[in-house]
Amino acid sequence: MSTSSSKSISIKAENEISFLEFSPFLQSSELFAYGCSKFVTVLEINESLQEPREVIQLPLGNNRNEILTFAWSPKANIRVIPRSIRFAISTSDMTIKIYTTDLGQEHTTIDELEGHTSFINDVQYERTNGDILASVGDDLSLRLWNEATKQQISLIKLTSPGMSLRWHPADSSKIIVAEKCGVIRLYSIDSQHPVMSLDTGHVPLMSCDWCPSNHQLIGAAAGSEWIIWDLTQSSQLIEKQHTDLNAVLEFRWCAVSDQIFAVTGRQGNQVKIYQRDHRKTPLSKSFLTPSKLSWHCKLPVCAMGGHREIDICAVEA
């Protein structure tokens, strides 16, 4: 596996990067955001990976609060009128903030969701229309929010801190939550009870991801290992590998292939890209500070970054 030298972008940020994220939705696949303590920058990146165009840079009102997580809304779009940018962030003051910007009027509204009593570790929009927002945190809770009313509609107690969550890519009645104790639970939104659990056998469990191109595969980062399950095989663990990363912090599937995924790790602040059907040395890059990663939703293109540096490159088998 290699990266294409002709298809790559390098971005230099003004401040240390706290997150980076491609939009996971087809209707806004060209949108890419990264942020720091002072602002969120939204770029338009076309499929040929030409020079990105800045769409907007949004200042954050109180830069004393660190951005912990970022999530695109399915309602963001720059193709049809009214063009708008919408996303949610969680911050170190234990709140969720929803930013909505009308690009025509250049007017931004910020709505705040309060209820968590400790740090919020992940926030994700329901993928069909973005009417529901889910969040998990150190307060041992999974919370569901009505995006229109900005009210909490459900609270599900966890057995340990919730570190990561993912909606089913095609079924908004299902959601998985990675708990720090090493267990991933699949919840029915209708019953608000777990219907399945996957035990990593390792702690801490830091991340989970539902494969967008094969809904039967779930991946996770726990301890110093990455782990993959197949839900068609009685939720059987089908692959795992110990890494030299000291601790694996994040697992993210390539959106267009169930054979490619990437992880971040503590050792050397590395990002490693693996290909399941090849036992080759994974592509690896180190950064000065803890690394972040995201995949384009239509292409085998990975964004990775740390400190003040972002690299976006096409991955080839």
N, C-alpha and C positions, 0 to 999 in steps of 0.2 A: 504494500500500500504506500502511496506517496501523495504529496500535495502537488497541484499543478502550479508551476512557477508563473504561467501566463495568466492565471486566475487567482489573484490575491490582492488584498487591500491592507495597508497599514495605517492605523489611526493613532495620532499622538494626542492624548488628553491633557487638559490644563492642570488637572488635579488628580489625586489618587482615585482609581476607579472602585466604586462600591458594588456595581452590578453592570451586566450587559445582557441584552436579550433581543433576539429576533421575534417578530410577531409570529405566533404559532398558527395563525388563521390565514386561509388561502386568500380571502378578500383583502387582506392587508399584508401580504407576504413580503412586500418591499420595505416594510418599516423595521427599523433597528434602533434601539435606544441604549444609551449608557449613561451612568450618573455618578455623581460624587456628592459630597456633603452640601454643595452650594447650588447645584442645578442638575436638571435632566436634559440631555441632548437627544433629539430625535432626528434620525437620518433616513433618507430614501436611498436604498441600494438596489440597483436593477440586477437582473439575472446574469448579465454578462460581467458582473463585478467591476464595473467602471467606477470612476471617481464618485463617491457618495455625495448626495446633495443634502444640505442641512434643511430640515423642514421647520424646526422650531427649537429654541433653547428656553426651557422654563426654569426660572429661578425658584428655589425653595424658600418659603417664608421664614422658617426658623432653622438655620443651618447648624444649630447646636445638637439637633437630633439626627442621629446616624440612620441612613437608609439600610434596612435589614433585608427586605425582599421587594421584588418588582413583578407585576403581572400585567400583561396586555389585556385589554377588553376586546371581545369580538366586535364591539361597536365602533372601534377606531377605523377610519378609512380616509384616504386622500384621493380616491378615484372619482367619487360621485358627490354631488352637492346635496346636503351640506357636508363639507369636508371637516372632519374633527379628529382630534387625538384624545384617546381616553385610556387611562391606566390606573392601577392601584399600587401603592407602596405601603409597606409597614415600616414604622420608625421606632427608634429606641425609647420613645415616650409611651410605648405600648398601645398605639393607635394605628388604624388603617386610614389612609388618606386617598380619596378618589379624585384624580385630576381630569377635568374635561375642558378642552380648548376648542373653541370654534375658530377654525383657521381663516374663515371669511371675515369675521369681526375682530379676530385676535383678542378674544375675551376668554379668560380662564376662570372656572369655578373650582373650588376645593371643598369636598364634603368629607367629614371626619366620622369614622365608626369607632365607638368606644365600647369596651366590655371586657377585653382581655386584661388580666391582672399581672401578667409577666410578659417577657419578650415574645414577639410573634415571629416564628421561624419560617413560615411559608404562607403565601396567599395565592389563590388560583381562581380564575373565572370559570364557571360552567361553560362548556365549549359550544353549545348550540346557539344561544342568543345572548349569553352574558347577563341573564337576569339574576343569577345567584352567584355570590362570592363565597368561597370557603377559606378558612384560615385555621392554622394550628399553632400551638405555642408551648412555652415552658410551664404554663398554668394547667397542663394536663387536660386540654380541651380542644375539640374540633367544633368550630362555630360556623354556622351558615347565615348569610346576610342577604336581605332583599336589596338588590342594587338600586331599585327605584325609590323605595321608601327610606333607605339607609338604616333599616332596623334589623336587629338580630332576630332570626326566625327559628333557630335551633341551636342547642348546646349539647354536645355529646362528650361525656367524660372519657378520658383515656387513662391508661394504667401507668404511663410515664410520659415525659415531654414529647409532644408531637414535633418531629423534625422536618417532615416533608409530606406533601400530599399531591395526588394527581387524580383528575377526573378521568373516567373511561373516555377514550377518544371518540366514541360514537354513541354512548349511552349515558345520558346525564343523570340516571338514577343510581349510578355506581361511582364510588370514590375509594381510593386506597390512601391509607395513612401510615407512614413509617414512624414507629415509636422508638425512642432512644434505647429502650430495653432490648431491642433486637428483633421485634416482631412487626410485620406489616399486616394490617387488617383491612379487608375489603368490606365496606359498609354499603348497605342498601339505604339510599336516601329516603325511600318511602317508609321503611320500618325503623330507620335510625338505629339498626343493630348490625353487628358484624356478621357476615355470612361465610367468611373464610379467613384464615390466618396463615401467614407464611413466616416460618421461624428461620432467621439467618444463622443462629447459633453463635453470633458474635455481637459484642457491644464496643463502642456505641454504634448504633445504626443511624447514619447521617442523611441518607437520601434514598428515594425510590423513584422509578419512572415507568410509565406504561407505554409500551412500544406503539407508536402511531401507525406503523405499517403492518403490524401483526399483533392484534389485540389479545392474543393468548400469551404473550411474553411480558414479564415484569422483571426489571432489573433493579439492583440495589447496591449501595456502598455501605459496608459495615466493617469495622475494625480495619484491617489491612487488606481486605478482599473485596472484589466485585463478584456479584452473584446473580444468576439468571434462573427464573422459574418458567415452566410451561404449564399453563392452566388446563390444557387438554390432557395432561398426563397426571391427573390427580394432584395438581399443584406441586408436582415433583421438581426439585432442584435439578436442573439439567447441566449447568455449568457454573464453575466458580474458579477463581484464581487468586492466589496470594500475590501481592505486588511488593515492590521495593519502595513504596511511597510512604511508609511509616503509618500513615492513616489515610484511607480513601474517604474523601469528603463529599463527592458528588458523582452521580451516575446519570448520563443523558444519552438516550438513543438517538441515532441519526433518524430524522423524520421520514426518510424515503427508503430505508433499508433496515431489515431486521438482522443484518449481518455486521453492521457497523455501529459502534457506540464509543463514547469517550468518558473518561473519569478525570477528576482532579484529585491531587494528593498533597499532603503536608510536606513531604520530603522534596526540597528544592522548589516548592510551589509549582509543581508540574501539572501539565495537561497531557494525558496519554490517549491516543485514538487507536482502538483495537478493531480488527476484523476477525469475526468468529470463524470463518472457514479457512483462514490462513494462520499458521502458527509462526508468523514473522514477528520480529521485534516491533512493537507498536511505535507509531509516530509520537514523538515526545518534544515538548517545549517547556522551558522553565521561565519563571518570572520573578521579579524582585519581591513581590508581595503575594499573598494568597491569590490563586488564580480563579478565574470565572470562565464559564463556557456556555455556548448556545448553538443550536443547529437551525439552519434555514428550513422552512416547512415544505419547500418544493424541490430543493436541491441538496446534494451531498456536500454542503458548504458549512464549515464550522467556524464560529467566532470564538476566539480565546483571548484572554487578557489578564493583566495584573499590573500593579503600580500605575503608570500613566501610559501604558502601551496596549493596543488591541491589534491582533492579527486576524484577518478573515481570509480563509483559503478553501479552495475546492479540494475534496478528498477523492482520490481515484483508487480503484481496486487494482 
